[in-house]
Amino acid sequence: MKYLIVEDFSGQAVPFIFPRRVDHVDMREQLPYGQVLSAGFLELGPQGFICSGGHAELGLKARPEEDAAIIAEALRQR
């Protein structure tokens, strides 16, 4: 999967996860939020989420530990 972490209107980091066949730039254009904080690829490993890579055209890189924590918290069962 691919992902973008964006800052919502209240300043909170929000993850968007989407299929690999969708380009980061195309997804970015669909989002109503202003600032994109990071971008990359997402895998689920034995120890949890693994974030890597980035997107050169957007000038963004994955923040492995921080992004994984944001995604895990967003998907946590409540």
PDB file of N, CA, C and O in Angstrom:
ATOM      1  N   MET A   1       0.852  -1.170   0.000  1.00  0.00           N
ATOM      2  CA  MET A   1       0.000   0.000   0.000  1.00  0.00           C
ATOM      3  C   MET A   1       0.902   1.239   0.000  1.00  0.00           C
ATOM      4  O   MET A   1       2.089   1.169   0.319  1.00  0.00           O
ATOM      5  N   LYS A   2       0.310   2.354  -0.362  1.00  0.00           N
ATOM      6  CA  LYS A   2       0.980   3.650  -0.277  1.00  0.00           C
ATOM      7  C   LYS A   2       0.244   4.481   0.764  1.00  0.00           C
ATOM      8  O   LYS A   2      -0.891   4.180   1.134  1.00  0.00           O
ATOM      9  N   TYR A   3       0.910   5.530   1.229  1.00  0.00           N
ATOM     10  CA  TYR A   3       0.240   6.404   2.192  1.00  0.00           C
ATOM     11  C   TYR A   3       0.735   7.835   2.074  1.00  0.00           C
ATOM     12  O   TYR A   3       1.828   8.103   1.573  1.00  0.00           O
ATOM     13  N   LEU A   4      -0.102   8.740   2.550  1.00  0.00           N
ATOM     14  CA  LEU A   4       0.242  10.135   2.773  1.00  0.00           C
ATOM     15  C   LEU A   4      -0.168  10.457   4.201  1.00  0.00           C
ATOM     16  O   LEU A   4      -1.214  10.005   4.666  1.00  0.00           O
ATOM     17  N   ILE A   5       0.637  11.223   4.885  1.00  0.00           N
ATOM     18  CA  ILE A   5       0.252  11.766   6.187  1.00  0.00           C
ATOM     19  C   ILE A   5       0.052  13.266   5.955  1.00  0.00           C
ATOM     20  O   ILE A   5       0.977  13.963   5.537  1.00  0.00           O
ATOM     21  N   VAL A   6      -1.156  13.755   6.227  1.00  0.00           N
ATOM     22  CA  VAL A   6      -1.471  15.168   6.025  1.00  0.00           C
ATOM     23  C   VAL A   6      -1.863  15.808   7.350  1.00  0.00           C
ATOM     24  O   VAL A   6      -2.238  15.127   8.304  1.00  0.00           O
ATOM     25  N   GLU A   7      -1.769  17.100   7.384  1.00  0.00           N
ATOM     26  CA  GLU A   7      -2.197  17.843   8.566  1.00  0.00           C
ATOM     27  C   GLU A   7      -3.615  18.326   8.318  1.00  0.00           C
ATOM     28  O   GLU A   7      -3.876  19.024   7.338  1.00  0.00           O
ATOM     29  N   ASP A   8      -4.541  17.953   9.211  1.00  0.00           N
ATOM     30  CA  ASP A   8      -5.926  18.385   9.027  1.00  0.00           C
ATOM     31  C   ASP A   8      -6.088  19.825   9.505  1.00  0.00           C
ATOM     32  O   ASP A   8      -5.121  20.462   9.923  1.00  0.00           O
ATOM     33  N   PHE A   9      -7.304  20.326   9.441  1.00  0.00           N
ATOM     34  CA  PHE A   9      -7.552  21.730   9.743  1.00  0.00           C
ATOM     35  C   PHE A   9      -7.333  22.088  11.204  1.00  0.00           C
ATOM     36  O   PHE A   9      -7.214  23.266  11.543  1.00  0.00           O
ATOM     37  N   SER A  10      -7.278  21.084  12.073  1.00  0.00           N
ATOM     38  CA  SER A  10      -7.019  21.339  13.497  1.00  0.00           C
ATOM     39  C   SER A  10      -5.552  21.111  13.850  1.00  0.00           C
ATOM     40  O   SER A  10      -5.168  21.240  15.013  1.00  0.00           O
ATOM     41  N   GLY A  11      -4.730  20.774  12.853  1.00  0.00           N
ATOM     42  CA  GLY A  11      -3.306  20.572  13.097  1.00  0.00           C
ATOM     43  C   GLY A  11      -2.919  19.142  13.424  1.00  0.00           C
ATOM     44  O   GLY A  11      -1.759  18.876  13.737  1.00  0.00           O
ATOM     45  N   GLN A  12      -3.870  18.215  13.359  1.00  0.00           N
ATOM     46  CA  GLN A  12      -3.604  16.814  13.656  1.00  0.00           C
ATOM     47  C   GLN A  12      -3.101  16.083  12.416  1.00  0.00           C
ATOM     48  O   GLN A  12      -3.533  16.365  11.299  1.00  0.00           O
ATOM     49  N   ALA A  13      -2.190  15.149  12.622  1.00  0.00           N
ATOM     50  CA  ALA A  13      -1.683  14.322  11.530  1.00  0.00           C
ATOM     51  C   ALA A  13      -2.699  13.227  11.216  1.00  0.00           C
ATOM     52  O   ALA A  13      -3.123  12.494  12.109  1.00  0.00           O
ATOM     53  N   VAL A  14      -3.088  13.119   9.947  1.00  0.00           N
ATOM     54  CA  VAL A  14      -4.100  12.161   9.507  1.00  0.00           C
ATOM     55  C   VAL A  14      -3.522  11.319   8.374  1.00  0.00           C
ATOM     56  O   VAL A  14      -3.019  11.867   7.393  1.00  0.00           O
ATOM     57  N   PRO A  15      -3.589   9.984   8.498  1.00  0.00           N
ATOM     58  CA  PRO A  15      -3.075   9.135   7.423  1.00  0.00           C
ATOM     59  C   PRO A  15      -4.135   8.832   6.356  1.00  0.00           C
ATOM     60  O   PRO A  15      -5.317   8.673   6.659  1.00  0.00           O
ATOM     61  N   PHE A  16      -3.687   8.760   5.122  1.00  0.00           N
ATOM     62  CA  PHE A  16      -4.499   8.283   4.008  1.00  0.00           C
ATOM     63  C   PHE A  16      -3.749   7.130   3.383  1.00  0.00           C
ATOM     64  O   PHE A  16      -2.615   7.290   2.934  1.00  0.00           O
ATOM     65  N   ILE A  17      -4.376   5.969   3.352  1.00  0.00           N
ATOM     66  CA  ILE A  17      -3.761   4.745   2.829  1.00  0.00           C
ATOM     67  C   ILE A  17      -4.502   4.370   1.545  1.00  0.00           C
ATOM     68  O   ILE A  17      -5.732   4.382   1.498  1.00  0.00           O
ATOM     69  N   PHE A  18      -3.739   4.041   0.513  1.00  0.00           N
ATOM     70  CA  PHE A  18      -4.357   3.763  -0.776  1.00  0.00           C
ATOM     71  C   PHE A  18      -3.523   2.745  -1.549  1.00  0.00           C
ATOM     72  O   PHE A  18      -2.370   2.493  -1.197  1.00  0.00           O
ATOM     73  N   PRO A  19      -4.099   2.156  -2.602  1.00  0.00           N
ATOM     74  CA  PRO A  19      -3.411   1.092  -3.356  1.00  0.00           C
ATOM     75  C   PRO A  19      -2.153   1.593  -4.058  1.00  0.00           C
ATOM     76  O   PRO A  19      -2.036   2.774  -4.385  1.00  0.00           O
ATOM     77  N   ARG A  20      -1.224   0.684  -4.281  1.00  0.00           N
ATOM     78  CA  ARG A  20       0.033   1.013  -4.960  1.00  0.00           C
ATOM     79  C   ARG A  20      -0.183   1.536  -6.377  1.00  0.00           C
ATOM     80  O   ARG A  20       0.633   2.317  -6.865  1.00  0.00           O
ATOM     81  N   ARG A  21      -1.239   1.137  -7.040  1.00  0.00           N
ATOM     82  CA  ARG A  21      -1.449   1.563  -8.425  1.00  0.00           C
ATOM     83  C   ARG A  21      -1.831   3.050  -8.538  1.00  0.00           C
ATOM     84  O   ARG A  21      -1.772   3.620  -9.628  1.00  0.00           O
ATOM     85  N   VAL A  22      -2.219   3.674  -7.424  1.00  0.00           N
ATOM     86  CA  VAL A  22      -2.550   5.096  -7.410  1.00  0.00           C
ATOM     87  C   VAL A  22      -1.279   5.875  -7.070  1.00  0.00           C
ATOM     88  O   VAL A  22      -0.581   5.549  -6.110  1.00  0.00           O
ATOM     89  N   ASP A  23      -0.987   6.899  -7.859  1.00  0.00           N
ATOM     90  CA  ASP A  23       0.207   7.706  -7.629  1.00  0.00           C
ATOM     91  C   ASP A  23      -0.001   8.656  -6.445  1.00  0.00           C
ATOM     92  O   ASP A  23      -1.110   9.132  -6.203  1.00  0.00           O
ATOM     93  N   HIS A  24       1.074   8.920  -5.722  1.00  0.00           N
ATOM     94  CA  HIS A  24       1.008   9.846  -4.586  1.00  0.00           C
ATOM     95  C   HIS A  24       0.475  11.220  -5.018  1.00  0.00           C
ATOM     96  O   HIS A  24      -0.349  11.814  -4.323  1.00  0.00           O
ATOM     97  N   VAL A  25       0.944  11.717  -6.156  1.00  0.00           N
ATOM     98  CA  VAL A  25       0.517  13.042  -6.628  1.00  0.00           C
ATOM     99  C   VAL A  25      -0.978  13.042  -6.939  1.00  0.00           C
ATOM    100  O   VAL A  25      -1.686  13.986  -6.589  1.00  0.00           O
ATOM    101  N   ASP A  26      -1.458  11.985  -7.595  1.00  0.00           N
ATOM    102  CA  ASP A  26      -2.887  11.905  -7.902  1.00  0.00           C
ATOM    103  C   ASP A  26      -3.729  11.902  -6.631  1.00  0.00           C
ATOM    104  O   ASP A  26      -4.768  12.561  -6.575  1.00  0.00           O
ATOM    105  N   MET A  27      -3.295  11.173  -5.620  1.00  0.00           N
ATOM    106  CA  MET A  27      -4.034  11.145  -4.358  1.00  0.00           C
ATOM    107  C   MET A  27      -3.961  12.507  -3.673  1.00  0.00           C
ATOM    108  O   MET A  27      -4.955  12.985  -3.126  1.00  0.00           O
ATOM    109  N   ARG A  28      -2.809  13.117  -3.704  1.00  0.00           N
ATOM    110  CA  ARG A  28      -2.640  14.435  -3.072  1.00  0.00           C
ATOM    111  C   ARG A  28      -3.624  15.443  -3.651  1.00  0.00           C
ATOM    112  O   ARG A  28      -4.197  16.251  -2.920  1.00  0.00           O
ATOM    113  N   GLU A  29      -3.816  15.393  -4.953  1.00  0.00           N
ATOM    114  CA  GLU A  29      -4.720  16.334  -5.610  1.00  0.00           C
ATOM    115  C   GLU A  29      -6.176  16.134  -5.190  1.00  0.00           C
ATOM    116  O   GLU A  29      -6.985  17.051  -5.329  1.00  0.00           O
ATOM    117  N   GLN A  30      -6.517  14.959  -4.684  1.00  0.00           N
ATOM    118  CA  GLN A  30      -7.884  14.657  -4.266  1.00  0.00           C
ATOM    119  C   GLN A  30      -8.183  15.084  -2.828  1.00  0.00           C
ATOM    120  O   GLN A  30      -9.345  15.153  -2.427  1.00  0.00           O
ATOM    121  N   LEU A  31      -7.145  15.366  -2.062  1.00  0.00           N
ATOM    122  CA  LEU A  31      -7.333  15.648  -0.634  1.00  0.00           C
ATOM    123  C   LEU A  31      -7.561  17.133  -0.382  1.00  0.00           C
ATOM    124  O   LEU A  31      -6.886  17.971  -0.981  1.00  0.00           O
ATOM    125  N   PRO A  32      -8.497  17.468   0.492  1.00  0.00           N
ATOM    126  CA  PRO A  32      -8.802  18.875   0.758  1.00  0.00           C
ATOM    127  C   PRO A  32      -7.848  19.539   1.752  1.00  0.00           C
ATOM    128  O   PRO A  32      -7.988  20.728   2.038  1.00  0.00           O
ATOM    129  N   TYR A  33      -6.895  18.795   2.274  1.00  0.00           N
ATOM    130  CA  TYR A  33      -6.024  19.332   3.313  1.00  0.00           C
ATOM    131  C   TYR A  33      -4.851  20.089   2.720  1.00  0.00           C
ATOM    132  O   TYR A  33      -4.459  19.852   1.577  1.00  0.00           O
ATOM    133  N   GLY A  34      -4.296  21.001   3.503  1.00  0.00           N
ATOM    134  CA  GLY A  34      -3.203  21.843   3.037  1.00  0.00           C
ATOM    135  C   GLY A  34      -1.853  21.174   2.995  1.00  0.00           C
ATOM    136  O   GLY A  34      -1.332  20.897   1.914  1.00  0.00           O
ATOM    137  N   GLN A  35      -1.284  20.913   4.134  1.00  0.00           N
ATOM    138  CA  GLN A  35       0.096  20.458   4.206  1.00  0.00           C
ATOM    139  C   GLN A  35       0.207  18.935   4.256  1.00  0.00           C
ATOM    140  O   GLN A  35      -0.472  18.271   5.040  1.00  0.00           O
ATOM    141  N   VAL A  36       1.077  18.399   3.400  1.00  0.00           N
ATOM    142  CA  VAL A  36       1.396  16.978   3.450  1.00  0.00           C
ATOM    143  C   VAL A  36       2.694  16.842   4.240  1.00  0.00           C
ATOM    144  O   VAL A  36       3.692  17.485   3.914  1.00  0.00           O
ATOM    145  N   LEU A  37       2.682  16.016   5.263  1.00  0.00           N
ATOM    146  CA  LEU A  37       3.832  15.867   6.147  1.00  0.00           C
ATOM    147  C   LEU A  37       4.812  14.806   5.679  1.00  0.00           C
ATOM    148  O   LEU A  37       6.023  14.965   5.831  1.00  0.00           O
ATOM    149  N   SER A  38       4.294  13.718   5.106  1.00  0.00           N
ATOM    150  CA  SER A  38       5.165  12.640   4.636  1.00  0.00           C
ATOM    151  C   SER A  38       4.410  11.758   3.661  1.00  0.00           C
ATOM    152  O   SER A  38       3.184  11.809   3.557  1.00  0.00           O
ATOM    153  N   ALA A  39       5.182  10.947   2.951  1.00  0.00           N
ATOM    154  CA  ALA A  39       4.614  10.024   1.968  1.00  0.00           C
ATOM    155  C   ALA A  39       5.512   8.804   1.891  1.00  0.00           C
ATOM    156  O   ALA A  39       6.711   8.884   2.159  1.00  0.00           O
ATOM    157  N   GLY A  40       4.926   7.675   1.524  1.00  0.00           N
ATOM    158  CA  GLY A  40       5.751   6.485   1.385  1.00  0.00           C
ATOM    159  C   GLY A  40       4.936   5.247   1.107  1.00  0.00           C
ATOM    160  O   GLY A  40       3.799   5.303   0.639  1.00  0.00           O
ATOM    161  N   PHE A  41       5.564   4.120   1.416  1.00  0.00           N
ATOM    162  CA  PHE A  41       4.976   2.802   1.218  1.00  0.00           C
ATOM    163  C   PHE A  41       4.747   2.170   2.584  1.00  0.00           C
ATOM    164  O   PHE A  41       5.521   2.378   3.518  1.00  0.00           O
ATOM    165  N   LEU A  42       3.673   1.395   2.683  1.00  0.00           N
ATOM    166  CA  LEU A  42       3.261   0.814   3.958  1.00  0.00           C
ATOM    167  C   LEU A  42       3.128  -0.693   3.820  1.00  0.00           C
ATOM    168  O   LEU A  42       2.502  -1.191   2.885  1.00  0.00           O
ATOM    169  N   GLU A  43       3.722  -1.408   4.757  1.00  0.00           N
ATOM    170  CA  GLU A  43       3.581  -2.862   4.840  1.00  0.00           C
ATOM    171  C   GLU A  43       3.241  -3.211   6.285  1.00  0.00           C
ATOM    172  O   GLU A  43       3.568  -2.468   7.210  1.00  0.00           O
ATOM    173  N   LEU A  44       2.592  -4.335   6.462  1.00  0.00           N
ATOM    174  CA  LEU A  44       2.319  -4.843   7.802  1.00  0.00           C
ATOM    175  C   LEU A  44       3.250  -6.018   8.040  1.00  0.00           C
ATOM    176  O   LEU A  44       3.125  -7.062   7.400  1.00  0.00           O
ATOM    177  N   GLY A  45       4.179  -5.841   8.960  1.00  0.00           N
ATOM    178  CA  GLY A  45       5.126  -6.890   9.302  1.00  0.00           C
ATOM    179  C   GLY A  45       4.761  -7.541  10.620  1.00  0.00           C
ATOM    180  O   GLY A  45       3.758  -7.171  11.229  1.00  0.00           O
ATOM    181  N   PRO A  46       5.556  -8.506  11.077  1.00  0.00           N
ATOM    182  CA  PRO A  46       5.274  -9.208  12.328  1.00  0.00           C
ATOM    183  C   PRO A  46       5.265  -8.288  13.554  1.00  0.00           C
ATOM    184  O   PRO A  46       4.571  -8.558  14.535  1.00  0.00           O
ATOM    185  N   GLN A  47       6.031  -7.213  13.490  1.00  0.00           N
ATOM    186  CA  GLN A  47       6.124  -6.292  14.624  1.00  0.00           C
ATOM    187  C   GLN A  47       5.221  -5.074  14.463  1.00  0.00           C
ATOM    188  O   GLN A  47       5.231  -4.189  15.319  1.00  0.00           O
ATOM    189  N   GLY A  48       4.441  -5.008  13.386  1.00  0.00           N
ATOM    190  CA  GLY A  48       3.562  -3.863  13.156  1.00  0.00           C
ATOM    191  C   GLY A  48       3.806  -3.254  11.795  1.00  0.00           C
ATOM    192  O   GLY A  48       4.313  -3.915  10.889  1.00  0.00           O
ATOM    193  N   PHE A  49       3.445  -1.989  11.654  1.00  0.00           N
ATOM    194  CA  PHE A  49       3.557  -1.313  10.372  1.00  0.00           C
ATOM    195  C   PHE A  49       5.001  -0.919  10.078  1.00  0.00           C
ATOM    196  O   PHE A  49       5.756  -0.522  10.966  1.00  0.00           O
ATOM    197  N   ILE A  50       5.357  -1.044   8.790  1.00  0.00           N
ATOM    198  CA  ILE A  50       6.681  -0.653   8.307  1.00  0.00           C
ATOM    199  C   ILE A  50       6.467   0.406   7.240  1.00  0.00           C
ATOM    200  O   ILE A  50       5.821   0.148   6.225  1.00  0.00           O
ATOM    201  N   CYS A  51       7.007   1.599   7.468  1.00  0.00           N
ATOM    202  CA  CYS A  51       6.888   2.711   6.535  1.00  0.00           C
ATOM    203  C   CYS A  51       8.254   2.971   5.914  1.00  0.00           C
ATOM    204  O   CYS A  51       9.267   3.002   6.614  1.00  0.00           O
ATOM    205  N   SER A  52       8.276   3.157   4.594  1.00  0.00           N
ATOM    206  CA  SER A  52       9.543   3.379   3.905  1.00  0.00           C
ATOM    207  C   SER A  52       9.314   4.204   2.647  1.00  0.00           C
ATOM    208  O   SER A  52       8.178   4.477   2.260  1.00  0.00           O
ATOM    209  N   GLY A  53      10.415   4.596   2.019  1.00  0.00           N
ATOM    210  CA  GLY A  53      10.349   5.290   0.734  1.00  0.00           C
ATOM    211  C   GLY A  53      10.003   6.757   0.859  1.00  0.00           C
ATOM    212  O   GLY A  53      10.352   7.418   1.837  1.00  0.00           O
ATOM    213  N   GLY A  54       9.319   7.242  -0.136  1.00  0.00           N
ATOM    214  CA  GLY A  54       8.949   8.643  -0.218  1.00  0.00           C
ATOM    215  C   GLY A  54       8.446   8.937  -1.614  1.00  0.00           C
ATOM    216  O   GLY A  54       8.103   8.028  -2.370  1.00  0.00           O
ATOM    217  N   HIS A  55       8.404  10.210  -1.948  1.00  0.00           N
ATOM    218  CA  HIS A  55       7.999  10.607  -3.290  1.00  0.00           C
ATOM    219  C   HIS A  55       8.787  11.850  -3.685  1.00  0.00           C
ATOM    220  O   HIS A  55       8.609  12.923  -3.110  1.00  0.00           O
ATOM    221  N   ALA A  56       9.664  11.686  -4.676  1.00  0.00           N
ATOM    222  CA  ALA A  56      10.577  12.756  -5.089  1.00  0.00           C
ATOM    223  C   ALA A  56       9.831  13.975  -5.625  1.00  0.00           C
ATOM    224  O   ALA A  56      10.183  15.107  -5.294  1.00  0.00           O
ATOM    225  N   GLU A  57       8.810  13.759  -6.442  1.00  0.00           N
ATOM    226  CA  GLU A  57       8.083  14.879  -7.041  1.00  0.00           C
ATOM    227  C   GLU A  57       7.419  15.760  -5.982  1.00  0.00           C
ATOM    228  O   GLU A  57       7.356  16.980  -6.132  1.00  0.00           O
ATOM    229  N   LEU A  58       6.926  15.135  -4.917  1.00  0.00           N
ATOM    230  CA  LEU A  58       6.335  15.898  -3.811  1.00  0.00           C
ATOM    231  C   LEU A  58       7.401  16.399  -2.838  1.00  0.00           C
ATOM    232  O   LEU A  58       7.121  17.236  -1.980  1.00  0.00           O
ATOM    233  N   GLY A  59       8.617  15.887  -2.975  1.00  0.00           N
ATOM    234  CA  GLY A  59       9.687  16.288  -2.068  1.00  0.00           C
ATOM    235  C   GLY A  59       9.483  15.773  -0.657  1.00  0.00           C
ATOM    236  O   GLY A  59       9.844  16.440   0.312  1.00  0.00           O
ATOM    237  N   LEU A  60       8.904  14.586  -0.541  1.00  0.00           N
ATOM    238  CA  LEU A  60       8.579  14.024   0.776  1.00  0.00           C
ATOM    239  C   LEU A  60       9.230  12.666   0.960  1.00  0.00           C
ATOM    240  O   LEU A  60       9.426  11.913   0.006  1.00  0.00           O
ATOM    241  N   LYS A  61       9.560  12.373   2.211  1.00  0.00           N
ATOM    242  CA  LYS A  61      10.100  11.068   2.584  1.00  0.00           C
ATOM    243  C   LYS A  61       9.250  10.483   3.705  1.00  0.00           C
ATOM    244  O   LYS A  61       8.557  11.198   4.430  1.00  0.00           O
ATOM    245  N   ALA A  62       9.324   9.176   3.823  1.00  0.00           N
ATOM    246  CA  ALA A  62       8.683   8.495   4.942  1.00  0.00           C
ATOM    247  C   ALA A  62       9.440   8.825   6.220  1.00  0.00           C
ATOM    248  O   ALA A  62      10.658   9.001   6.207  1.00  0.00           O
ATOM    249  N   ARG A  63       8.709   8.906   7.313  1.00  0.00           N
ATOM    250  CA  ARG A  63       9.290   9.036   8.649  1.00  0.00           C
ATOM    251  C   ARG A  63       8.937   7.721   9.346  1.00  0.00           C
ATOM    252  O   ARG A  63       7.905   7.626  10.010  1.00  0.00           O
ATOM    253  N   PRO A  64       9.798   6.703   9.196  1.00  0.00           N
ATOM    254  CA  PRO A  64       9.413   5.334   9.561  1.00  0.00           C
ATOM    255  C   PRO A  64       8.725   5.170  10.910  1.00  0.00           C
ATOM    256  O   PRO A  64       7.624   4.623  10.966  1.00  0.00           O
ATOM    257  N   GLU A  65       9.319   5.612  11.962  1.00  0.00           N
ATOM    258  CA  GLU A  65       8.724   5.379  13.284  1.00  0.00           C
ATOM    259  C   GLU A  65       7.510   6.259  13.527  1.00  0.00           C
ATOM    260  O   GLU A  65       6.482   5.787  14.012  1.00  0.00           O
ATOM    261  N   GLU A  66       7.628   7.534  13.193  1.00  0.00           N
ATOM    262  CA  GLU A  66       6.531   8.469  13.441  1.00  0.00           C
ATOM    263  C   GLU A  66       5.302   8.125  12.598  1.00  0.00           C
ATOM    264  O   GLU A  66       4.182   8.112  13.109  1.00  0.00           O
ATOM    265  N   ASP A  67       5.509   7.848  11.315  1.00  0.00           N
ATOM    266  CA  ASP A  67       4.384   7.510  10.438  1.00  0.00           C
ATOM    267  C   ASP A  67       3.713   6.209  10.876  1.00  0.00           C
ATOM    268  O   ASP A  67       2.485   6.121  10.889  1.00  0.00           O
ATOM    269  N   ALA A  68       4.502   5.205  11.232  1.00  0.00           N
ATOM    270  CA  ALA A  68       3.942   3.929  11.678  1.00  0.00           C
ATOM    271  C   ALA A  68       3.077   4.124  12.925  1.00  0.00           C
ATOM    272  O   ALA A  68       2.021   3.503  13.048  1.00  0.00           O
ATOM    273  N   ALA A  69       3.510   4.971  13.836  1.00  0.00           N
ATOM    274  CA  ALA A  69       2.738   5.235  15.056  1.00  0.00           C
ATOM    275  C   ALA A  69       1.424   5.949  14.738  1.00  0.00           C
ATOM    276  O   ALA A  69       0.390   5.630  15.324  1.00  0.00           O
ATOM    277  N   ILE A  70       1.460   6.910  13.817  1.00  0.00           N
ATOM    278  CA  ILE A  70       0.247   7.643  13.430  1.00  0.00           C
ATOM    279  C   ILE A  70      -0.754   6.684  12.779  1.00  0.00           C
ATOM    280  O   ILE A  70      -1.944   6.722  13.089  1.00  0.00           O
ATOM    281  N   ILE A  71      -0.277   5.835  11.889  1.00  0.00           N
ATOM    282  CA  ILE A  71      -1.160   4.887  11.200  1.00  0.00           C
ATOM    283  C   ILE A  71      -1.726   3.860  12.180  1.00  0.00           C
ATOM    284  O   ILE A  71      -2.917   3.550  12.136  1.00  0.00           O
ATOM    285  N   ALA A  72      -0.884   3.337  13.057  1.00  0.00           N
ATOM    286  CA  ALA A  72      -1.354   2.358  14.041  1.00  0.00           C
ATOM    287  C   ALA A  72      -2.432   2.967  14.951  1.00  0.00           C
ATOM    288  O   ALA A  72      -3.426   2.310  15.262  1.00  0.00           O
ATOM    289  N   GLU A  73      -2.238   4.206  15.370  1.00  0.00           N
ATOM    290  CA  GLU A  73      -3.222   4.861  16.231  1.00  0.00           C
ATOM    291  C   GLU A  73      -4.537   5.096  15.485  1.00  0.00           C
ATOM    292  O   GLU A  73      -5.615   4.939  16.060  1.00  0.00           O
ATOM    293  N   ALA A  74      -4.449   5.467  14.219  1.00  0.00           N
ATOM    294  CA  ALA A  74      -5.670   5.708  13.438  1.00  0.00           C
ATOM    295  C   ALA A  74      -6.459   4.420  13.228  1.00  0.00           C
ATOM    296  O   ALA A  74      -7.686   4.458  13.136  1.00  0.00           O
ATOM    297  N   LEU A  75      -5.772   3.283  13.152  1.00  0.00           N
ATOM    298  CA  LEU A  75      -6.436   2.007  12.904  1.00  0.00           C
ATOM    299  C   LEU A  75      -6.723   1.215  14.179  1.00  0.00           C
ATOM    300  O   LEU A  75      -7.276   0.116  14.121  1.00  0.00           O
ATOM    301  N   ARG A  76      -6.350   1.769  15.318  1.00  0.00           N
ATOM    302  CA  ARG A  76      -6.573   1.085  16.599  1.00  0.00           C
ATOM    303  C   ARG A  76      -8.068   0.897  16.828  1.00  0.00           C
ATOM    304  O   ARG A  76      -8.865   1.812  16.621  1.00  0.00           O
ATOM    305  N   GLN A  77      -8.432  -0.320  17.264  1.00  0.00           N
ATOM    306  CA  GLN A  77      -9.835  -0.612  17.562  1.00  0.00           C
ATOM    307  C   GLN A  77     -10.244   0.145  18.817  1.00  0.00           C
ATOM    308  O   GLN A  77      -9.539   0.120  19.827  1.00  0.00           O
ATOM    309  N   ARG A  78     -11.355   0.797  18.749  1.00  0.00           N
ATOM    310  CA  ARG A  78     -11.819   1.612  19.884  1.00  0.00           C
ATOM    311  C   ARG A  78     -13.036   0.991  20.539  1.00  0.00           C
ATOM    312  O   ARG A  78     -13.562   1.538  21.509  1.00  0.00           O
TER     313      ARG A  78
END
